[in-house]
Amino acid sequence: MNAPVPPPPADQPTGTTPPRDFPMRRACPFSAPQEYAALRAEEPVARVTLPTGRPAWAVTRYDDVRALLSDPRISADIRRPNFPALGVGEQEAGARLRPFIRTDPPEHTRYRRMLLPEFTVRKVRAMRPTVQDLVDGILRDMLAGPQPVDFVASYANAVSTSVICGLLGIPRENLEFFRDVTRVSGSRTSTAEEVAEALNGLFTLLSDLIAQRREDPGEDLLSKLVTEHLLTGDLTMHELLSTVGITINAGRETTTSMIALSTLLLLRRSDLMEQLRAEPSLMPSAVEELLRALSVADSIPLRIAAEEIELSGRTIPADDGIIGLLAGANHDPDRFPDPETVDFHREDNPHLAFGHGMHQCIGQQLARLEMEIALQTLIRGVPTLRLAVPYEEIVFKHDSATFGVEKMPVAW
């Protein structure tokens, strides 16, 4: 049964200024929206109006966002009536599918415990040779093809999708299929029916694979989920499909965006590119700085107050929606000196690009590994890489849950 999406309450509380429209568009793709700086200074917990017409609170200061995401009085349950969904069909589809990132304990804890063993630091480190081989092959294929080529499809998406599909044991015959699913399900303009149709295609593929794993399990993550959780009754088929679906979508979309946007930044900033060529050991800290500066998952932390809370002197009533803005936090000058400067030597960098608290991204170590290998392999292997169109023609994803590059023609 579809969850009803109620209209905004008639007695909407107001802040010190009229509610601003949200989301706010980036003027520079490599930074946060310009309005965030004014909000941090003047109204760090600000009333905003969402595309659905519903009101919510936007939080922009680092300390506030960090406190918000670790507060047990804050809920991530998408079924709550005032959940601050940004997409027109997001809440209805989410309430039906129940992705674990939009649930609360103990339900969320149960799913997280199933997945955590596959994403530990030790497990991810052991994956380095496999990921390197995948990336080497993807780069060879790209270089062997015609020029120009869409970097997002041929490299960034190919890397992130191949890695997550390899982990799950899913054939990667049609990498663009997974991107198409996310393009619809992650769009703020998609209806609940369009999201459901896109995900049904994915679930049909997964259902066939799950049936195979029932009869002939392997060593992949999908096999483990089937044998250890589905067949034992820990998971229903619906829950397994939802869990694997969100793992694929979340696992590939943000990393695709980070690889593509990071590469675009390096092509625009030859000084940063030369730093990494001259000092390859700088790559891990460069990845952390790129995660901070680009913050592609800016508005992913959608929450709702289960109880009345206070942030920066502002009282947020129970049942009000709240958005912890990661780009706002990661560009807070009170936490990051000179935050608009991309500094690969930044030593103190506790960014919130992966969120914080119990919902912190479960695949963050794998995302870091993919970025390190993808960027290093590209810098080393294609020293003549360049944009094949004027920068002004690059298309960005302003209406997606994850910010990034839609298409980026390159040559070498």
Secondary structure as the mmCIF struct_conf table of DSSP 4:
data_model
#
loop_
_struct_conf.conf_type_id
_struct_conf.id
_struct_conf.beg_label_comp_id
_struct_conf.beg_label_asym_id
_struct_conf.beg_label_seq_id
_struct_conf.end_label_comp_id
_struct_conf.end_label_asym_id
_struct_conf.end_label_seq_id
HELX_LH_PP_P HELX_LH_PP_P1 ASN A 2 PRO A 4
HELX_LH_PP_P HELX_LH_PP_P2 PRO A 6 PRO A 9
TURN_TY1_P TURN_TY1_P1 ALA A 10 ASP A 11
BEND BEND1 THR A 16 THR A 17
HELX_LH_PP_P HELX_LH_PP_P3 PRO A 18 PRO A 19
STRN STRN1 ARG A 20 ASP A 21
BEND BEND2 PHE A 22 PRO A 23
BEND BEND3 ALA A 27 CYS A 28
TURN_TY1_P TURN_TY1_P2 PRO A 29 PHE A 30
BEND BEND4 SER A 31 SER A 31
TURN_TY1_P TURN_TY1_P3 GLN A 34 GLN A 34
HELX_RH_AL_P HELX_RH_AL_P1 GLU A 35 GLU A 42
BEND BEND5 PRO A 44 PRO A 44
STRN STRN2 VAL A 45 THR A 49
TURN_TY1_P TURN_TY1_P4 PRO A 51 THR A 52
BEND BEND6 GLY A 53 GLY A 53
STRN STRN3 PRO A 55 VAL A 59
BEND BEND7 ARG A 61 ARG A 61
HELX_RH_AL_P HELX_RH_AL_P2 TYR A 62 LEU A 69
TURN_TY1_P TURN_TY1_P5 SER A 70 SER A 70
TURN_TY1_P TURN_TY1_P6 PRO A 72 ARG A 73
STRN STRN4 ILE A 74 SER A 75
TURN_TY1_P TURN_TY1_P7 ILE A 78 ARG A 79
BEND BEND8 ARG A 80 ARG A 80
TURN_TY1_P TURN_TY1_P8 PRO A 81 ASN A 82
BEND BEND9 GLY A 87 GLY A 87
TURN_TY1_P TURN_TY1_P9 VAL A 88 GLY A 89
HELX_RH_AL_P HELX_RH_AL_P3 GLU A 90 LEU A 97
HELX_RH_3T_P HELX_RH_3T_P1 PHE A 100 ARG A 102
TURN_TY1_P TURN_TY1_P10 PRO A 105 PRO A 106
HELX_RH_AL_P HELX_RH_AL_P4 GLU A 107 LEU A 115
HELX_RH_3T_P HELX_RH_3T_P2 LEU A 116 GLU A 118
BEND BEND10 PHE A 119 THR A 120
HELX_RH_AL_P HELX_RH_AL_P5 VAL A 121 ALA A 126
TURN_TY1_P TURN_TY1_P11 MET A 127 MET A 127
HELX_RH_AL_P HELX_RH_AL_P6 ARG A 128 ALA A 144
BEND BEND11 GLY A 145 GLY A 145
BEND BEND12 GLN A 147 PRO A 148
STRN STRN5 VAL A 149 ASP A 150
HELX_RH_AL_P HELX_RH_AL_P7 PHE A 151 PHE A 151
HELX_RH_PI_P HELX_RH_PI_P1 VAL A 152 ALA A 156
HELX_RH_AL_P HELX_RH_AL_P8 ASN A 157 LEU A 168
TURN_TY1_P TURN_TY1_P12 GLY A 169 GLY A 169
BEND BEND13 GLU A 173 GLU A 173
HELX_RH_AL_P HELX_RH_AL_P9 LEU A 175 SER A 185
TURN_TY1_P TURN_TY1_P13 GLY A 186 GLY A 186
STRN STRN6 SER A 187 SER A 187
TURN_TY1_P TURN_TY1_P14 ARG A 188 THR A 189
HELX_RH_AL_P HELX_RH_AL_P10 ALA A 192 GLU A 215
BEND BEND14 ASP A 216 ASP A 216
BEND BEND15 GLU A 219 ASP A 220
HELX_RH_AL_P HELX_RH_AL_P11 LEU A 221 LEU A 225
HELX_RH_PI_P HELX_RH_PI_P2 VAL A 226 LEU A 230
TURN_TY1_P TURN_TY1_P15 LEU A 231 GLY A 233
BEND BEND16 ASP A 234 LEU A 235
HELX_RH_AL_P HELX_RH_AL_P12 MET A 237 ARG A 268
HELX_RH_AL_P HELX_RH_AL_P13 SER A 270 ALA A 278
HELX_RH_3T_P HELX_RH_3T_P3 PRO A 280 LEU A 282
HELX_RH_AL_P HELX_RH_AL_P14 MET A 283 LEU A 294
TURN_TY1_P TURN_TY1_P16 VAL A 296 SER A 299
STRN STRN7 LEU A 302 ALA A 305
BEND BEND17 ALA A 306 GLU A 307
STRN STRN8 ILE A 309 LEU A 311
TURN_TY1_P TURN_TY1_P17 SER A 312 GLY A 313
STRN STRN9 ARG A 314 ILE A 316
TURN_TY1_P TURN_TY1_P18 ALA A 318 ASP A 319
STRN STRN10 GLY A 321 GLY A 324
HELX_RH_AL_P HELX_RH_AL_P15 LEU A 326 ASN A 330
TURN_TY1_P TURN_TY1_P19 HIS A 331 HIS A 331
TURN_TY1_P TURN_TY1_P20 PRO A 333 ARG A 335
BEND BEND18 PHE A 336 ASP A 338
TURN_TY1_P TURN_TY1_P21 PRO A 339 GLU A 340
BEND BEND19 THR A 341 THR A 341
TURN_TY1_P TURN_TY1_P22 PHE A 344 HIS A 345
TURN_TY1_P TURN_TY1_P23 ALA A 353 PHE A 354
HELX_RH_3T_P HELX_RH_3T_P4 GLY A 357 HIS A 359
BEND BEND20 GLN A 360 GLN A 360
TURN_TY1_P TURN_TY1_P24 ILE A 362 GLY A 363
HELX_RH_AL_P HELX_RH_AL_P16 GLN A 364 GLY A 381
TURN_TY1_P TURN_TY1_P25 PRO A 383 THR A 384
STRN STRN11 ARG A 386 LEU A 387
BEND BEND21 ALA A 388 VAL A 389
HELX_RH_3T_P HELX_RH_3T_P5 TYR A 391 GLU A 393
STRN STRN12 VAL A 395 PHE A 396
TURN_TY1_P TURN_TY1_P26 HIS A 398 ASP A 399
STRN STRN13 SER A 400 SER A 400
BEND BEND22 ALA A 401 THR A 402
STRN STRN14 VAL A 405 LYS A 407
STRN STRN15 PRO A 409 ALA A 411
#
